[in-house]
Amino acid sequence: MPRFSKTRYLISYIHLQSKLYKIFESEIISNQPIINQSSTDHQPIINRSSTDHQPIQLSIMQTSPLTKKVRASLGTLGVLGMELVLMDAPPTTAYLQIYTDKRCQANCRFCSQAAGANGDMKQIARGQYIPSDLDEVVRRLGIAYERGYLRRACIQTAMYAKMWQDTTYLISRIRETSQIPISLSVFPLSDEKYAALKDMGVDELVVPLDACSPELFSSIKGKEADSIYNWDTHLDGIRRAVRIFGMGSVGTHLIIGMGESARDALGVIDELHADGVYSALFAYTHLPGTRNVAANLNVNHYRTVQLGAYLIREGLASFADMTFRDGKVVDFGISHTEMLRYVEVGDAFKTTGCPDCNRPYATETHQETFNFPIDPNADEIKMIKEQLGIMENF
C-alpha cells in the first residue's frame, strides 16, 4: 500500500502551511513588502516600487489583462496559503492554467475541458484547478519562490481565441514579481511565438503528444476523435521548439494506459530522447463527462514503461537493446543484477517532467501510486519489485 498517510509528511506540510499563512497574513495586515528576517540587510523580498522586472514589450504580445482569473491546482493554492490542504508531499512546482469559461477547441477524448466533453472544467486528470484571483496568486507565488517553497511555475494552456493574449499576460505578470523558472505546456506554435516565449523567460516548453503512436493519437486526440490535432504536426512542433529552446529544454507528455504497448511507449520515448526531448509519464485517468478510451492501464505495464524510460533517459540502455514479445518487454538489454540495482535506487518510479516537477496526486489514488513525488521507501521498493514481477520473470 502507498504510504500517503504517514504522519511525518502531514506534520511537515502542516508546519509549512502554518508558516505561509503567517507570512501572507503579516503582509496583508501591514500592506508592506515582506522582510526576510534572516537577511542581514533586511531587503524586501518583493519591492513593489522596483523597476527591475518590467513586462517585456513585444509586438507579438498583448500585456493588457483579458481576465483577472487564473486556474491553480488545489495543492498549489495550499502552498500559497490560499486554501487549507493536508498533503503528504506538497508540490514543488506551482501548477497553473490560463483561465477561460469556454471549452477548448480541441476534442481530446480524455480531457474534461474538451469541446465535446461535459465534465467539470476544473478537473485536469485527478487534479482540481480552482479559478482564483490572478493578482493574488502571482503576488504569493513571488513570495513562495523567494522563501524556497516553490521552485518553478508550470502553465497549462487550452485552445481558444484569446489563448495567446492570456498566456503572455500571465507570464509577464509573473515576471514582474519574480524570477521563478517558468514551464509552458502548449500545442504547436509558430517559431516566432516560440522565440517570444523564450524572450519572456519561459525556459522549458512542453508540447504534449499524450498518445504513444500515430494510430492512437488519431483515435484519441486527432481526426478519429473529431479533433483538430495531427501527429506529424505535433512532432514537427516539438522538433522546431528544440531548435529555439535547446536540447533538454523541450518535453512532451505521454499518457500510459490508453491502449499502447510497452513497445509503442518506449519506441517513441527513445526517438524523442535522441532528438533532445524528455518525456513526462502520466497514468490514464478516466474523468466523468469525457468520452471512452480503450484503456489498458495496469501497474505492471506502467512500471515496465517507467523502468525502460529511465534506462533510456540515463543512457543505460536503448530501445535497440531491448527485446519485445507481443509488445511486452522480455529483456531490457541489461543484466538482472544491473536491473535490480536501478530498481532499488527508486528514481525510475518518481515523477518525471520539467526540473523540480513532482505533481503529487496528479494521477494517483489512495490505493494506487504510479508516480512517486518523493523517494520511494523500502516497503514501496519491495512493492515495485512485485509489480514488475522481477523475481518470477527475470
N, C-alpha and C positions, 0 to 999 in steps of 0.2 A: 504493500500500500504506500502511496506517496506520503511524505511527511508534512504536508501542508497544514498541520495543526500543532506543530511543535512550539512550545511556549517561548523558546528563546528568540524565535523570529517575530512572534507577536509583540513581545516586550520591546524588542529593538524598534519595531515600527511605531508602536505607541509613543516611545520616547522621541523618535524623530518627529512624529505628528505634533506632539506637545510643544517641542522647540519651535516648530514652524508657526503654530498658532501664536505663540508669544512674540515671535519676530514680526509677523504681519500685523498683529494687534497693536504693537507698540508704534509701528509706523503710521497706522491708520489714526490712532489717537493723537499722536503728536503732529501728524501731517508733515513730518520731516523725513529726509532720507535716513535709512538705517545706517548706523555707525557700527563698524566691525570692532568690537571691544577688544579683540586680541591684537589689533593693529597698533603699532607704536605711534603712527602719525594720525590715527583716527580719521582716515579719509572715508567719506561716504561710499558705500558700495554702489549706490545709484545716485548720481548727481543730476537732478532734473535741469539744471542750467548748463550742463556740459554740452559742448558742440562737437565732441569727439566722434560721435556716431550718428551722423546725419543721414537721412534717407538718400540712397543713390538715385540720381535723376537720369533716367534713360528714356529715349523716345518710345521704346517698346513697352515701357511700364506705365501703369496708372497707379499713382500712390494715394489718390483720394479714396476714402472708405466707401465701399458699396454696402457693407454690413458692419454692424458693431458686435457681431457674434462670431465665435469660433467653437467648433466641437472639440472637446477634450475628453480623453478617456477618464473613467472614474478613478483609476489608480493615479493618474496624473493630477487630478483635482485633489486627491488625498495628500499627495506630496506637496502641493501648492497651498495646502491648508484651507481649501475651499469646500471640501467635503470631509467628514469624519469616516475613514475607511480603515478597517483592520485587514492587513495583508501580511503574509509570511515573508514576502520579499518585495519591497517597494520597487517600482520601476526606476531605472537609472536614466531613462530617456523620457522626455515629455512627448506623449503621443497626441497629436492634434490633427484636426481635419478642417479644411475650409468649410464655411457654413453656407448652405442653401436649403431652402424648404422644398426645392424641386428635386425630382428624381434624376439620376444620371441618365444621359442619353444612350449610354451603352446598356447591354442587357445580359450581363454575365449571370449564369444560372445560380451561382452560389451566393450572390450578393443581395442583401436586403434593401439596398438603395437602387437596384437596377430598374430600368424603365418599366419592365413588365412585372416587377415584384409588388407585393402588397404587405411586406413586412415592416417592422419598426425601423425607421431610418436612423435611429440612434445606435443600431447594432452593427458592429464590424466583427465578424467571427463571434467569439464569446464576449468581446469587449463592449461595454456601453460607452458611447461617445456623446457626452451631455452638452447641449447648446449652452454656452457660457459667455459672459461679458469679455469681449476681446481685450479691451484695455487692461482689465484686472488680471486676466491670465498672463498677458505679456509682462505686466509690471512684476507680478510674483515670480514669473519664470526667470527674470533677470536676477532677483534676489536669490532664488533657489540655486541658480548656476554659480553665483559668486560664493554661496555658502557651501557648495560642493554636494548638494542633494541631487542635482540633476546634471548630467554631463553632455546631453545632446537634446535637440528638438527634432522630432520627425513629423513632417507634414504630409498628410494624405490628401489627395485631390479627388474630384469627380468631374465628369464631362458635362458642362452646361455652359450657357452663353457667356457668362461673366467669370468663368473659372480663372482665366489668366489675370484679370484685374484683382480678383480676390486673393489669389495666390501671392502675387508680387506685393500687394499691400500688407499682407500678414508678415511676409519675410522682412519687408522694410521696417515694420513696426518692431519686430523682434530685434533687428539690428540697431535701432535707435537706443535700445535699452541694454543690450548685452552682446557679447561676442561668443555666445554659446554656439557650438557647431550645429549646422542645420542639414538634415537629410530631407529630400523631397521624393515622394513616390507619385509617379505621373505616367500617363500614356505617352507614346512617342510625340515629340515636339520637333519643331524646326531647329536647325543648327543655330540660328540667330537667337532663338529663345533659350536654348541650352547655354549659349555663351552669356546671355543676360543673367540667367540664374547663377552661373558661376561668379560673375562680377558682383552680384549682390551678396555673395557669401555662402551659397549652397556648396558644400564640399562633398556630399555623397548624393548621387542620383540613382533612383531605382525605377526601372520600367518593368512592371510585373507581367511575366508570362502566365503565371498561375498553373497552366496545364503543361504537361511534360512531353507532348508530341503534337505535330501539326493536326492530326486527326482529332485528338481530344480537345485541342484549342478550338477547332471549328465547332465542335458539338457543345462546348461549354461556354465560350465567350466570343465565338465567331459567327459565320454565316448560318450554320445549322441551329444556332441558338437565337436567330433573328437579331443578332448584334452586329456592330459595325467594325469590330476589330479583325485583324488579319495576322496570322503567324509571321509571315515574311516581313510585314511592315513593322511588327514589334521587334523582331530580330535586328532589322536594319536600324530601328531607333536606338536599340541598345548599343550596337556597334558604333554608330555615329556619336553617341554620348561618350563612349570610351575615348574617342579622338579629342574630345573637348575637356572632359574631366580627368582623363588619365586612367591607366590600368590600375585596378584595385580600388577605384573610387566610384565604380558603377556596379549596381547589383540588380538582381531580379528576385521575384518571389515565386516559389513553386509550392502548390498545394498538393500534398501527398494524400492519396486515398480517394481519388476521383476516377479510378479505372485504369491507371497506368501500371505498368510492370516495373520491377526494380531496374530492369534493363533500360526501359524508357527514361526513367528518372536519372539514373547515373550516366546515361549517354549524353543527355542534354547538359547535365552539370559539368561533365568532363569537357564538352565542346565549349561551353561558356568560360570555364576556367582557363582554357587555352587562349581565349580572347581577353583575359584580364577581368572577367566578370565574376562576382561572387553570387552564390545562390542562398537565399534565406528560405528555410523549410517551414511549412505550416501544415498542421493536421487538418484535414477537411472537417468542417463543422456544418451540419445541416441547420439552417435557420428557418423558423416559421415564416411563411409568406414567400419563400423562394421556391424555384422550380426544382424538380428532382434531378439528381446526378446519380449516375450508375456507380455508387460508392463501393470501394473495396478496402476501406480503412481497417487495418488491424495493427496491433502494436508490434508484432514481429516484422511485418512489412516496413513499418515506419523506422524501426531500429536498424533494419538492414540498410535502408537508404541513408539514414544518418551516418552509419559507420562507413559506408562506401564513399559518401560525400566528404567525410573527414579525411579519409585516406587520400582522396584526390586533392582536396584543398591544401593539405600539408605536404604534398609531393611524396607520399609514402607508397602510393600505388596509382595506376592509371586505369581507365576503362579498358584499355587494351590488355592489361594484366589479368583482368577478371574473367571468370568463366560463368556462363549462364545456362540454365536448362529451363525451358518453358517460361522464360522471362525472369526467373528467380536466380539469385546468386548462389552458386555452389562452391565457388572459390574466389576469395578476394585477391588472390595473387601474392599473398604473404603467408608466412608460416603461422601455425597455430600459436606458438609462443609469442610472436610479434603481435598477433591479433589480440590475444589475451591481455598483453601489456597495454595496448591502446584502449581497450575497453575499460580496464581498471583505472586508467587516468581519468576517464569520465568526460573529457572535453567534447568528444564526438556527440554527446547527447544533450549538451547545453544549447540554449537559444542561439541561432545564427542570424546574421544580418549585418547592419552597419556597426561600426565601433560603438561600444557601450550600450548596445540594444539587448535588453533581457526579456521584454514582453511577458511579464508574469500573467498567467491565466488567459493569455490571448486565445489559445485553443485547448485549454485544459479543463478537466472536471475534477471534482474531489476524488473520483475513483481512478482516473487515468491521467498520467503525466506523460506528455510527448516531448516537450522541450523544457529542460530544467533551467530556471532563471538563476540558480546558484549551483555551486559544485554539488553533484550527487554524493550522498554519503555512502558508507559501506553497505548498508542494507539495500539501498537503491541500486548500487552496482551489482549486487547479487541478483536483484530482481531483473536488471537489464540483461545479465548473462542468461537467465532463464528465458526471458522474452526472445532473445536471439537464438536460443537452443544450442548454445555453444557446446555444452558437454555432450549432447546427443549427436550433433551433426558434424562436428569438426574434430 
